[in-house]
Amino acid sequence: MKYITTFFWSLIFGQVIGYIASALSSSKDNYSLMFFISIFFAFAAIIFTKLATPKQVNKTAK
């Protein structure tokens, strides 16, 4: 479920950031490019959290 939420919010934020960036640069909106960049950053965020989360060590086992 958290992966679906990550993809959902990355798409929302990607579209908003792409819209603002295209408005600031006075260029045409390219929604498909914004979509693929958002998906890329969603995968990067998921991979980063998997790698950055420390593994739990079982201290009771010998």
Secondary structure as UniProt FT lines:
FT   HELIX           2..24
FT   TURN            25..26
FT   HELIX           31..52
//
